[in-house]
């Protein structure tokens, strides 16, 4: 009998790891400084919500760029030689 974790492909583990590293980087580099810059509770909450908009924008740019590269890979690979 095999373990369920052994059946998960390596690529999935790599994407999960990259996602976790990205979330930690977002929290450390964007969310914590934005929330820490204010003293009132409502200001901290507003900074956190606005930081989530930044996260959404970063995700949209990443997905859009990834989709562009995926659909145009034949042309892009010809540029690379």
N, C-alpha and C positions, 0 to 999 in steps of 0.2 A: 504494500500500500504506500502510495506517494503522499507527501505532504502537499496541501493546497498551495502553499507559498512556492514550492518547487516548480509548479506548473506555470507560474507567471513569467513571461518572457523578459529578457534582460532590458529590452528597450523600454518596457513599462517602468522598471525600477529606475532607469536613467531619467525618464521624464518626471516621475514622482520626485526624485531627488532634486532635479533642476527646479521644479515648482516650489519645493520647500526652501531651497536656497534663495529663490526669488522673493518669496514671502518674508523670509527673515531679513533680507536686504531692504525690502520695502519698509518693514517695521522699524528697522534700525536707522535707515537713512532718510525716510520721509515722515513716517507717522510719529515717532518719538520726538524728533525736534519740533515738529509742528505743534504737538500737544504741549510740550514742555515750554513753549514760548509764551504761554498765556497762564494767568493765575485763576481766573474765574471759571467756574464749572461750565457755564454755557459757552464760553469762548473755547474751552478745551473740546467740548462736544462738537462745536461748529468746525474746528480745525480737523477733528477726526473725520467728520462727514466729507469735508472738502478733500481730505487726503484719499478717501475712497473714490472720489471722482477722478483723482489723478491715477489711482490704480486701474480704474476702468478704462481710462484713456490709454494707459500703457498696454493693457491687455488688447484693446482694439487695434492699436498700431502693430503689436506683435503678431496677432492673428492675421491682420491684413497683409503685412509683409511676408509672413509665412505662406499665405495662400497665393500671393503674387509669385513668389519663388517656385512654389509647387506647380502652378499651372504653366509657368514659362520656363521650366527647367531645361527643356530641349534647346531653346535659344540661349539661355545663360551658359549651359555647358559648352556650347559652340564658341562662346566668347573666351572661355577659359582654356581652350585648346584641346 
